[in-house]
Amino acid sequence: MSKQILSPLPGTFYSKPAPDQPQFKSVGDAVAVGDVIGLIEVMKSFHEVVADQAGTITAFAAEDEEPVMAGQALIELS
Amino acid sequence: MINVLKPGLSTTVQDLGRPGYYHIGIPTSGGMDTLSLAAANLLVGNDAGAAVLEVVFLGPELEFTADAMVAVTGADLPPKVDGVEQAGWTAFRVNKGQVLSFGYLKKGARAYIAVSGGIDVPVVLGSRSTYTLGALGGYLGRKLAAGDVLPVGASAADGEGRAVPYHLRRMPGAPAELRMLPGLYWHRITEEAGATFFEDTWKVAPEADRIGYRFKAGRPLDFVPRTPPFGAGSDPSNIVDACYPYGSVQVPSGTEPIVLHRDAVSGGGYMMIGTVVSADMDLIGQLQPHTPTRFVKVTMDQAIFARADRRNTLRAIAAALA
């Protein structure tokens, strides 16, 4: 069954901790509960998105620097 | 009392604000959407101006140590009592020991949690509102943190099931439309820029907050050439320092309009091309980042009519809940 990690906030999604650094997670990576999978920028600050489920990443549902809504899927897990 | 288990993103105590001190640099503060704030209070039997919790985007988790009547208005942020979803804009009971939590935000930006008896933090300069930049009012002058304990006033805690009629739940449309009265410095931009400002659909910038709402994606505004007056900076958007009204729209360098809101600074050196009518300041409080927004030009008469219309909406809510 497919699982998703959802954005808790509306804002801008970042899949990297900084522009010159690698992604927090890539397709095929294992994710454990509590892992940081990205950042959401809103109201002049960055908020970590923490995985609330474990699995293996099958796809990103949101692109780096893409505007997202609260409750929108960011990552698909298997 | 209420135990804060999780604070949410930026949850603050707010009431109708702290007017009367803006001239000495203390902003009005208070709820960004005071119509929803007042409605939440009326639902639980409080005075319209009792202190509530203003929640932005992400709900807190709150444990109640006494029975209370609670209502959540404004943004569609589904409230849950011990995990059971409750209706918005409706009074529901939370019993001693139960936990109020929230689902994902579905619509809007700010929800108001009113608790019967009101959040009983000390009154500072006539208000319980939090001004976080000045560390003034509210709960220790700051947003809530896990482990905080909120005092709650005494109440009868009745009125369960009362709801605000749907047509009185005011939220922005799509695109959001903000009525604006052109102001003192309108003459600084060209006629063409004045036209494109109202034609363009702008988008809420992610940095928009209680201080001001910034908008992007419209065409830059061109200025009428001038020799800067003594005391003004060299940027064409600079003016000799002036007072900034609540709701004023400044456009630094002509690129991104900023509407000053409840926690704004009271003066500075950017020209303001106009002011969003007071009736529509509530709507700004409900705009998420990236929301398409248009400014709609109005006259002073239309602005005054809009203010009366908003007052009538609040009266209709009070009458429906009486």
Chai-1 contact restraints between the chains, C-beta under 6 A:
chainA,res_idxA,chainB,res_idxB,connection_type,confidence,min_distance_angstrom,max_distance_angstrom,comment,restraint_id
A,P8,B,L58,contact,1.0,0.0,6.0,A-B,restraint_1
A,L9,B,F57,contact,1.0,0.0,6.0,A-B,restraint_2
A,L9,B,L58,contact,1.0,0.0,6.0,A-B,restraint_3
A,P10,B,Q288,contact,1.0,0.0,6.0,A-B,restraint_4
A,P10,B,P289,contact,1.0,0.0,6.0,A-B,restraint_5
A,G11,B,P206,contact,1.0,0.0,6.0,A-B,restraint_6
A,G11,B,P289,contact,1.0,0.0,6.0,A-B,restraint_7
A,T12,B,P206,contact,1.0,0.0,6.0,A-B,restraint_8
A,E41,B,P206,contact,1.0,0.0,6.0,A-B,restraint_9
A,V42,B,P206,contact,1.0,0.0,6.0,A-B,restraint_10
A,V42,B,P289,contact,1.0,0.0,6.0,A-B,restraint_11
A,M43,B,D209,contact,1.0,0.0,6.0,A-B,restraint_12
A,K44,B,E207,contact,1.0,0.0,6.0,A-B,restraint_13
A,P67,B,H290,contact,1.0,0.0,6.0,A-B,restraint_14
A,A70,B,Y104,contact,1.0,0.0,6.0,A-B,restraint_15
A,A70,B,L105,contact,1.0,0.0,6.0,A-B,restraint_16
A,G71,B,Y104,contact,1.0,0.0,6.0,A-B,restraint_17
